[in-house]
Amino acid sequence: MPIHERLESVYAEVLARNPGETEFHQAVREVLESIGPAVGKHPQYADAKIVSRICEPERQIIFRVPWEDDSGEIHINRGFRMEFNSALGPYKGGLRFHPSVYLGIIKFLGFEQVFKNALTGLPIGGGKGGSDFDPKGKSDREIMRFCQSFMTELHRHIGEYTDVPAGDTGVGSREIGYLFGQYKRITNRYESGVLTGKGLIYGGARVRTEATGYGTAFFVNEMLAARGDSFAGKTVVVSGSGNVAIYAIEKVHQLGGRVVACSDSSGYVVDEKGIDVKLLREVKENRRERISVYADLAKHARYVKGQQVWEVPCDIAMPCATQNEITGKEAEQLIRNGCKVVAEGANMPTTPEAVRLFQEAGVAFGPGKAANAGGVATSALEMQQNASRDSWSFEYTEDRLEDIMRDIHTRCIETAEEYGMPGNYVAGANIAAYTRVADAMLALGLI
Ligand code: NDP
């Protein structure tokens, strides 16, 4: 889709100011393409350099993270925190530890987060952070030393009313525990609301662990219902086997679908009887093993090394691993195999070409900033519980998550219809989120 003529110079400026940050360019382009109809109908949405301001992070923090491994060798990683936009509330967004992390990845994730958080309707701004540290193969003590060093710098930038990080790829409950412990120690404050994704015993919320995956499955349920359909009898393929993937699989099964395959970066497993979530959790969460071990232990499963999970035929595809994992080639294969619904559990796992192919083929496509917003929404519920020194039941919290996902779905559908693009979730999500952030910024003066 072309960029609206009033926004072309904004995109050129983003390319010039952020050279080489291709993932960030991709994320900005998608939003600028989508919001054209809003700018056409309500010109104030391109006045006062509001779009340029939204594309420029409020604050970018880059820092050194020195740490010592078990053999006494010293390593230096780079830490990031992108405080992107606080018009709607404190910066909120996860931390990613992965060797592929660089400024462009954190900036794209922070940018996406601004809109995702706006879509939830909750009072949270957008941010993201992380490091090029690779947690794979590290001992618990090495992970702890790294997290402590990372927080020794990060602590001065965050706070429950300022910036509230959480987990993401490579940062789960173990890492959040070490990060929170170090924050508490340095600041001498038991400030529960400074991090989300905490363990239940020290201020965490029920359902937060499951929330991104569950939320994505709830969102797909709404997409199916909007087409007069349901999960019953549907075959589903999920990529990844981390936090988002595991709980997406669990909820799809509870809603009546059958997930027959999932993956990691080395290959995928197929289990025609349906992935056994208990076994998957044992392999991934307890043993921290590769997905191939699932096939060694499961009766009916087979492991396919080095291939993409998208070659497995399915009715519904849920990419829950990483950015740009479905390119045009995989999209064509999914369409050929009869896939009718795609929803992004991961952030930006689908390339622009693949999105276009899905939309042209009539495949319902749910973008990540809508479909995977359940994680951050439940983080905001964790902040509410921390602020009121309360703890809610699993059932109550899950009901709230389901309501939030239903509301996000409705917001996307209604906005897409209002702007003459019925069924276009990408346009609906981007316009609904952009106008909310822009309205707040315009109300706050030149910020
Ligand atoms: P995890 O680290 O728990 O899991 C990531 C999974 O993806 C691992 O199984 C990993 O395998 C796999 N993976 C990574 N790269 C590839 C690849 N190229 N091909 C196939 N599999 C791959 O991360 P999360 O589950 O937390 O996050 C997954 C995605 O969801 C990310 O895009 C994240 O930003 C997004 N997200 C996460 C949220 C959360 O609450 N955790 C919230 C919203 C979005 P391996 O072990 O081999 O690397």
Boltz pocket constraint, residues with backbone or C-beta under 6 A from the ligand:
constraints:
  - pocket:
      binder: B
      contacts: [[A, 94], [A, 167], [A, 168], [A, 169], [A, 170], [A, 171], [A, 208], [A, 212], [A, 239], [A, 240], [A, 241], [A, 242], [A, 243], [A, 244], [A, 245], [A, 263], [A, 264], [A, 265], [A, 266], [A, 267], [A, 320], [A, 321], [A, 322], [A, 323], [A, 325], [A, 345], [A, 346], [A, 347], [A, 372], [A, 375], [A, 376]]
      max_distance: 6.0
